[in-house]
Amino acid sequence: MVTRQQHHAIVQNPSQLTVNWAQSILYNHSNLEIKDININKVDIISVDVGTTTRVRLKVDHDGTSALPKSWFVKLPSLSSRARLITALPRLLPTEVRFYHEIAKLVPVNKPKVLSAKSRFGKGSTLVLNDVSEFGATPGHAGDALTAEQAHLVIEQMAYFHVHFMDKAKCDPGFRWLAGPVRRLEDGLSTVLAVPLMRRGLRLASECVSARLHAQALRYACYRKQNMLFLSKGMPTLVHHDCHPGNLFWDNEKPGFLDWQMVRMGEGIGDVSYFLATSLMPEIRRVHELDLLSRYHEIMFANNPMTTDFASLLNRYRVHLVYPFEAMIVTLAVGGMMQLESNLEMIRRAAQAIEDHDTFAILSAMT
């Protein structure tokens, strides 16, 4: 049964983030120490509108450090265009469910959840601790990472992916991640693939070489077949949106933010997405094979069924199409990411595709 206090925890607009709302978050918390804390004041520090509305709050209370004083709240996007494109695939409800059911099992650094509520027809509200309160530094979309930072992220990814390989195949608690909502999202992306690719390429014309335009449109025309091919790898839990803006750094240790795209998929897809969007091309070219070798080393050491390195490298190359498509579609939809960051990650992903002749390889394989 959903209580009145739980209803109050679900809000639609930053104006509803009041003292009474914050008190309802504590009322529903599982920690008895936190339940008894009184909220004195709530101040909105910032509001950022993209695929969701992200609000940073300063919360004054009479409790101990067991309850953070800086909260990070995610609400449905205030952008009508972004809200429309994210409503059917239920991206925010997916992240709410991830934090409610799965996050505690994921062996990577991530924010602590204060509240994760979603109700069909009422909306979704996710409340996390603001990682910056404890000295961590949130990343920004378009940041260029160093080779050393990339090694740390790749190692965390490998341990995360291998941890869920067996669970992905046999644990019924994970089936919803490959269920009707994800299939609806894939179907919608396929229907819109050509018009969004065409619009995105036009808007990003100076970031993508003329040589890639025709290949990208052909890929969009055959997106369903391409996605079926990319989904044939060994499944595990994947983040599916690992760019620099969805990372944070805590004493040089990476942490992972924004799990609204989480699903079952091939782990190397996360690696392709990360390297294509996070590294400047000249850094990626020098360190790419070493990073992939380290990923393969960890995977093989923990799961001897892992494919050989040559096969992994080929799968890495074909999966590079997705970060390129994702960034182009983000640009085409508009209002979901800061423009210059979006264009910079398109430049990087396009160069990775050219370096590996990805479209030609994928076309030959499918």
SEBAPA-255325 format. One record per residue (C-alpha): residue in three letters; x, y negated, z negated. Coordinates in Angstrom, 3 decimals, m for minus. Each point is the difference from the previous one (the first is absolute). Example, Ala and Ser with C-alpha at 12.3 -4.5 7.8 and 13.67 -1.06 7.14 Angstrom:
NODE     r       east      north         up
NODE   ALA     12.300      4.500     m7.800
NODE   SER      1.370     m3.440      0.660
//
This chain:
NODE     r       east      north         up
NODE   MET      0.000      0.000      0.000
NODE   VAL      1.272     m3.492      0.869
NODE   THR     m0.386     m2.396     m2.944
NODE   ARG     m0.854     m3.690      0.170
NODE   GLN      3.585     m0.798     m0.997
NODE   GLN      1.283      2.097      2.887
NODE   HIS     m2.312     m1.902      2.369
NODE   HIS      1.483     m3.261     m1.328
NODE   ALA      3.529      1.252      0.739
NODE   ILE     m0.824      0.083      3.738
NODE   VAL      0.063     m3.510      1.493
NODE   GLN      0.025     m1.491      3.481
NODE   ASN      1.567     m3.423     m0.403
NODE   PRO      2.895     m1.548     m1.962
NODE   SER     m2.496     m2.371     m1.660
NODE   GLN     m1.393      3.020     m1.853
NODE   LEU      3.325      0.744     m1.711
NODE   THR     m1.047     m1.490     m3.324
NODE   VAL      0.724      0.686     m3.658
NODE   ASN     m3.128      2.179     m0.183
NODE   TRP      1.158      1.965      3.048
NODE   ALA      3.465      0.532     m1.508
NODE   GLN     m1.579      1.116     m3.274
NODE   SER     m2.044      2.589      1.909
NODE   ILE      3.227      1.389      1.500
NODE   LEU      1.312      0.629     m3.522
NODE   TYR     m3.328      1.425     m1.188
NODE   ASN      0.290      2.750      2.606
NODE   HIS      3.696      0.719     m0.573
NODE   SER      0.982      3.443     m1.301
NODE   ASN      2.593     m1.420     m2.417
NODE   LEU     m1.705     m0.669     m3.347
NODE   GLU      2.620     m2.601     m0.919
NODE   ILE     m0.846     m1.982      3.130
NODE   LYS     m3.779      0.315     m0.507
NODE   ASP      0.205     m2.101     m3.191
NODE   ILE      1.950     m2.915      1.551
NODE   ASN     m1.812     m3.312      0.427
NODE   ILE      0.426     m2.097      3.139
NODE   ASN      0.351     m3.728     m0.689
NODE   LYS      0.521     m1.481      3.463
NODE   VAL      0.393      0.994      3.651
NODE   ASP      1.782     m2.217      2.532
NODE   ILE      0.275      0.664      3.734
NODE   ILE      3.630     m0.478      1.077
NODE   SER     m0.338      0.803      3.702
NODE   VAL     m2.421      1.400      2.587
NODE   ASP      1.290      1.694      3.161
NODE   VAL     m2.448      1.148      2.675
NODE   GLY      0.885      2.825      2.400
NODE   THR     m1.370      3.513      0.369
NODE   THR     m1.100     m0.547     m3.605
NODE   THR     m0.219     m3.055     m2.225
NODE   ARG      2.948      0.168     m2.390
NODE   VAL     m0.230     m2.104     m3.148
NODE   ARG      2.678     m0.582     m2.621
NODE   LEU     m1.361     m0.807     m3.455
NODE   LYS      1.507     m1.304     m3.233
NODE   VAL     m1.909      1.638     m2.861
NODE   ASP      0.312     m1.360     m3.527
NODE   HIS     m0.923      2.553     m2.686
NODE   ASP      0.655      0.834     m3.662
NODE   GLY      1.525      3.409      0.660
NODE   THR      3.528      1.355      0.193
NODE   SER      2.190      0.643      3.024
NODE   ALA     m1.989      3.217      0.512
NODE   LEU     m2.312     m2.208      2.090
NODE   PRO      1.669     m2.066      2.763
NODE   LYS     m0.682     m3.722      0.141
NODE   SER      0.424     m0.150      3.779
NODE   TRP     m2.590      1.936      1.991
NODE   PHE     m0.162      0.746      3.727
NODE   VAL     m3.559      0.428      1.281
NODE   LYS     m1.101      1.320      3.399
NODE   LEU     m3.484     m0.805      1.312
NODE   PRO     m1.682      0.350      3.403
NODE   SER      1.465     m2.487      2.466
NODE   LEU     m1.476     m3.494      0.158
NODE   SER      0.848      0.058      3.715
NODE   SER     m3.120      1.193      1.845
NODE   ARG      2.117      1.399      2.845
NODE   ALA      2.287      1.965     m2.317
NODE   ARG     m2.967      1.185     m2.086
NODE   LEU     m1.727      1.296      3.124
NODE   ILE      3.038      1.944      1.230
NODE   THR      0.711      1.543     m3.451
NODE   ALA     m3.572      0.771     m1.109
NODE   LEU     m0.679      3.182      1.992
NODE   PRO      3.323      1.709     m0.834
NODE   ARG     m0.595     m1.036     m3.655
NODE   LEU      3.574     m1.090     m0.573
NODE   LEU     m0.423     m1.643     m3.416
NODE   PRO     m2.237      2.821     m1.323
NODE   THR      2.707      2.423      1.160
NODE   GLU      2.627     m1.833     m2.049
NODE   VAL     m2.330     m0.134     m3.005
NODE   ARG     m0.520      3.752      0.217
NODE   PHE      3.754      0.551      0.423
NODE   TYR      0.742     m1.840     m3.249
NODE   HIS     m2.901      1.691     m1.760
NODE   GLU      0.795      3.591      1.029
NODE   ILE      3.489      0.393      1.484
NODE   ALA      2.388     m2.785     m1.015
NODE   LYS      1.098      1.660     m3.227
NODE   LEU      1.260      2.980      2.053
NODE   VAL      2.082     m2.073      2.428
NODE   PRO      3.710      0.054     m0.992
NODE   VAL      0.883     m3.535      1.121
NODE   ASN      0.105     m3.361     m1.739
NODE   LYS     m3.375     m1.764      0.326
NODE   PRO     m2.116     m2.511     m1.944
NODE   LYS     m1.977      1.070     m3.054
NODE   VAL     m3.742     m0.013      0.491
NODE   LEU     m2.286     m1.832     m2.430
NODE   SER     m3.216      0.681      1.883
NODE   ALA     m0.996      1.747      3.233
NODE   LYS     m3.721     m0.250      0.721
NODE   SER     m1.954      0.620      3.183
NODE   ARG     m3.698      0.548      0.618
NODE   PHE     m1.641      0.368      3.383
NODE   GLY     m2.050     m3.107      0.792
NODE   LYS      1.499     m1.921     m2.932
NODE   GLY      3.633     m0.341      1.063
NODE   SER      3.407      0.825     m1.415
NODE   THR      2.334     m1.710     m2.448
NODE   LEU      3.543      1.095     m0.817
NODE   VAL      1.891     m1.536     m2.928
NODE   LEU      3.736      0.662     m0.371
NODE   ASN      2.775     m1.457     m2.071
NODE   ASP      1.879     m2.709      1.899
NODE   VAL      3.426      1.612      0.457
NODE   SER      1.732     m3.375     m0.234
NODE   GLU     m0.951     m0.328     m3.694
NODE   PHE      2.617      2.590     m0.934
NODE   GLY      2.764     m1.307      2.261
NODE   ALA     m0.782      1.864      3.216
NODE   THR      0.064     m1.857      3.322
NODE   PRO     m2.837      0.556      2.484
NODE   GLY      1.034      0.309      3.623
NODE   HIS     m1.378     m2.050      2.854
NODE   ALA     m1.119      1.127      3.436
NODE   GLY      2.811     m0.715      2.424
NODE   ASP      2.811      0.257     m2.565
NODE   ALA      3.149      1.525      1.478
NODE   LEU      1.368      2.704     m2.309
NODE   THR      3.615      1.003     m0.352
NODE   ALA      1.309      3.451      0.853
NODE   GLU      0.468      0.650     m3.726
NODE   GLN     m3.618     m0.882     m0.738
NODE   ALA     m1.142      2.196      2.882
NODE   HIS      1.919      2.975     m1.443
NODE   LEU     m1.793     m0.434     m3.332
NODE   VAL     m3.426     m0.142      1.645
NODE   ILE      0.723      3.013      2.227
NODE   GLU      1.075      2.078     m2.987
NODE   GLN     m3.189     m0.892     m1.895
NODE   MET     m2.065      0.850      3.082
NODE   ALA      1.646      3.389      0.381
NODE   TYR     m0.645      1.019     m3.616
NODE   PHE     m3.575     m1.319      0.267
NODE   HIS     m0.703      1.904      3.242
NODE   VAL      1.487      3.316     m1.092
NODE   HIS     m1.875     m0.204     m3.310
NODE   PHE     m3.364      0.119      1.793
NODE   MET      0.679      2.487      2.790
NODE   ASP     m1.534      2.991     m1.757
NODE   LYS     m2.778     m2.051     m1.620
NODE   ALA     m1.010     m1.399      3.398
NODE   LYS     m0.680      3.499      1.296
NODE   CYS     m1.797      1.638     m2.919
NODE   ASP     m1.257     m2.516     m2.578
NODE   PRO     m3.710     m0.806      0.618
NODE   GLY      0.429     m3.264     m1.905
NODE   PHE      1.831     m1.462      2.988
NODE   ARG     m2.421      0.999      2.750
NODE   TRP     m1.808     m3.360     m0.066
NODE   LEU      3.195     m1.607      1.353
NODE   ALA     m0.567      1.822      3.279
NODE   GLY     m3.795     m0.147     m0.175
NODE   PRO     m2.788     m1.813      1.869
NODE   VAL      1.181     m3.527     m0.829
NODE   ARG      3.449      0.630      1.459
NODE   ARG     m1.548      1.613      3.083
NODE   LEU     m2.285     m3.017      0.373
NODE   GLU      3.011     m2.301     m0.236
NODE   ASP      1.853      1.988      2.668
NODE   GLY     m3.057     m0.037      2.269
NODE   LEU     m0.511     m3.744     m0.415
NODE   SER      3.696     m0.661      0.681
NODE   THR     m0.210      2.067      3.182
NODE   VAL     m3.124     m1.803      1.269
NODE   LEU      1.610     m3.413     m0.580
NODE   ALA      3.536      1.011      1.018
NODE   VAL      0.066     m1.459      3.513
NODE   PRO     m1.637     m3.415     m0.656
NODE   LEU      2.016     m0.533     m3.179
NODE   MET      3.250      1.083      1.662
NODE   ARG     m0.671     m2.298      2.950
NODE   ARG     m0.796     m2.987     m2.233
NODE   GLY      2.922      0.695     m2.341
NODE   LEU      2.497      0.270      2.860
NODE   ARG     m1.239     m3.286      1.414
NODE   LEU      0.409     m1.763     m3.354
NODE   ALA      3.427      1.581     m0.588
NODE   SER      1.265     m0.349      3.570
NODE   GLU      3.340     m1.560     m0.935
NODE   CYS      0.653      2.747     m2.592
NODE   VAL     m0.559      2.980      2.303
NODE   SER      1.894      0.543      3.244
NODE   ALA     m2.016      0.145      3.229
NODE   ARG      1.237      3.583      0.448
NODE   LEU     m1.947      1.113     m3.068
NODE   HIS     m3.337     m1.618      0.890
NODE   ALA     m1.153      2.576      2.547
NODE   GLN      1.301      2.891     m2.129
NODE   ALA     m1.813     m1.311     m3.090
NODE   LEU     m3.292     m0.326      1.865
NODE   ARG      0.359      3.521      1.376
NODE   TYR      0.628      1.241     m3.541
NODE   ALA     m3.186     m1.764     m1.144
NODE   CYS     m2.000      1.604      2.837
NODE   TYR      1.083      3.455     m1.186
NODE   ARG      0.059     m0.790     m3.709
NODE   LYS     m2.161      2.964     m1.031
NODE   GLN      2.364      2.533      1.606
NODE   ASN      3.021     m1.837     m1.393
NODE   MET     m1.407     m0.014     m3.542
NODE   LEU     m0.784      3.709      0.210
NODE   PHE      3.618      0.659      0.941
NODE   LEU      1.337     m2.213     m2.806
NODE   SER     m2.199      1.816     m2.535
NODE   LYS      1.480      3.435      0.723
NODE   GLY      2.904     m0.259     m2.434
NODE   MET      0.146      1.549     m3.465
NODE   PRO     m2.479     m2.014     m2.121
NODE   THR      0.695     m1.769     m3.252
NODE   LEU     m1.237     m3.112     m1.765
NODE   VAL      1.146     m3.134      1.860
NODE   HIS     m0.181     m3.698     m0.796
NODE   HIS     m0.589     m0.860      3.690
NODE   ASP      0.707     m3.739     m0.377
NODE   CYS      3.522     m0.233     m1.359
NODE   HIS      1.321     m3.376      1.149
NODE   PRO      2.030     m2.473     m2.132
NODE   GLY     m3.099     m1.824     m1.242
NODE   ASN     m1.276      3.200     m1.595
NODE   LEU      3.112      0.537     m2.093
NODE   PHE      1.297     m1.494     m3.239
NODE   TRP      3.424      0.143     m1.612
NODE   ASP      0.551      0.745     m3.687
NODE   ASN      3.690     m0.075     m1.027
NODE   GLU      0.848      0.883      3.619
NODE   LYS     m2.358      2.976     m0.104
NODE   PRO     m2.746     m0.092      2.642
NODE   GLY     m3.667      0.277     m0.848
NODE   PHE     m2.982      0.462      2.286
NODE   LEU     m3.054     m2.264      0.262
NODE   ASP     m3.233     m0.022      2.017
NODE   TRP     m1.198      3.606      0.277
NODE   GLN     m3.185     m0.761      1.964
NODE   MET      1.230      1.931      3.068
NODE   VAL      1.064      3.095     m1.979
NODE   ARG     m0.858      3.326      1.685
NODE   MET      1.278      3.407      1.036
NODE   GLY      2.559     m0.139      2.776
NODE   GLU      3.536      0.821      1.050
NODE   GLY      2.589     m1.474     m2.352
NODE   ILE      2.374     m1.094      2.765
NODE   GLY     m2.770     m2.372      1.151
NODE   ASP      0.562     m2.048     m3.174
NODE   VAL      3.723     m0.060      0.759
NODE   SER     m0.607     m1.245      3.555
NODE   TYR     m2.343     m2.712     m1.259
NODE   PHE      2.435     m1.134     m2.668
NODE   LEU      3.149     m0.123      2.143
NODE   ALA     m1.755     m1.632      2.960
NODE   THR     m1.475     m2.839     m2.087
NODE   SER      2.549     m0.511     m2.777
NODE   LEU      3.421     m0.115      1.673
NODE   MET      1.432     m2.426      2.496
NODE   PRO      0.727      1.940      3.217
NODE   GLU      3.769     m0.339     m0.309
NODE   ILE     m0.090      1.404     m3.565
NODE   ARG     m2.388      2.797      0.954
NODE   ARG      2.158      1.114      2.943
NODE   VAL      3.107      0.319     m2.170
NODE   HIS     m1.619      1.801     m2.947
NODE   GLU     m2.990      1.811      1.540
NODE   LEU      1.562      3.463      0.325
NODE   ASP      1.508     m0.135     m3.493
NODE   LEU     m3.383     m0.945     m1.461
NODE   LEU     m1.763      2.778      1.880
NODE   SER      2.689      2.491     m1.037
NODE   ARG     m0.473     m0.937     m3.655
NODE   TYR     m3.771      0.419      0.309
NODE   HIS      0.454      3.420      1.626
NODE   GLU      2.567      1.060     m2.611
NODE   ILE     m2.407     m0.678     m2.890
NODE   MET     m2.946      1.594      1.759
NODE   PHE      1.931      3.150      0.914
NODE   ALA      1.533      0.346     m3.478
NODE   ASN     m3.468     m0.018     m1.551
NODE   ASN     m1.922      1.831      2.742
NODE   PRO      1.934      2.450      2.223
NODE   MET     m2.971      0.049      2.396
NODE   THR      0.970     m3.531      1.091
NODE   THR      0.654     m0.232      3.743
NODE   ASP      3.556     m0.242      1.371
NODE   PHE      1.567     m3.435      0.366
NODE   ALA     m0.247     m0.148      3.805
NODE   SER     m3.746      0.630     m0.151
NODE   LEU     m0.388     m2.542     m2.806
NODE   LEU      1.814     m2.593      2.119
NODE   ASN     m2.359      0.613      2.921
NODE   ARG     m3.023     m0.367     m2.264
NODE   TYR      1.476     m3.226     m1.389
NODE   ARG      0.298     m1.386      3.518
NODE   VAL     m3.600      0.701      1.009
NODE   HIS     m1.431     m1.266     m3.291
NODE   LEU      1.517     m3.414      0.760
NODE   VAL     m3.090     m0.718      2.112
NODE   TYR     m2.153     m0.428     m3.100
NODE   PRO      1.811     m2.919     m1.707
NODE   PHE      0.053     m1.765      3.367
NODE   GLU     m3.733      0.604      0.515
NODE   ALA     m0.842     m0.949     m3.591
NODE   MET      1.795     m3.335      0.232
NODE   ILE     m1.475     m0.780      3.434
NODE   VAL     m3.524      0.794     m1.236
NODE   THR      0.584     m2.128     m3.118
NODE   LEU      0.882     m2.918      2.264
NODE   ALA     m2.965      0.660      2.305
NODE   VAL     m2.515      0.027     m2.862
NODE   GLY      1.555     m3.057     m1.654
NODE   GLY     m0.287     m1.248     m3.566
NODE   MET      1.556      3.096     m1.549
NODE   MET      3.669     m1.055     m0.281
NODE   GLN      2.092     m3.150      0.137
NODE   LEU      0.612     m0.631      3.704
NODE   GLU      3.785     m0.324      0.077
NODE   SER      0.447      3.123     m2.132
NODE   ASN     m2.332      1.905      2.306
NODE   LEU      1.926     m1.131      3.101
NODE   GLU      3.345      0.857     m1.579
NODE   MET     m1.080      3.550     m0.762
NODE   ILE     m1.359      0.347      3.545
NODE   ARG      3.438     m1.039      1.315
NODE   ARG      1.724      2.627     m2.137
NODE   ALA     m2.451      2.796      0.830
NODE   ALA      0.108     m0.812      3.724
NODE   GLN      3.798      0.145     m0.025
NODE   ALA     m0.068      3.374     m1.796
NODE   ILE     m2.343      1.362      2.670
NODE   GLU      2.268     m1.271      2.763
NODE   ASP      3.122      1.396     m1.662
NODE   HIS     m1.553      3.476     m0.120
NODE   ASP     m2.097     m0.167      3.196
NODE   THR     m2.892      1.098     m2.207
NODE   PHE     m2.878     m0.464      2.416
NODE   ALA      1.715      2.121      2.654
NODE   ILE      0.823      2.770     m2.502
NODE   LEU     m3.541      0.041     m1.360
NODE   SER     m1.502      0.032      3.477
NODE   ALA      2.187      2.961      0.996
NODE   MET     m0.952      1.937     m3.152
NODE   THR     m3.735     m0.569      0.281
//
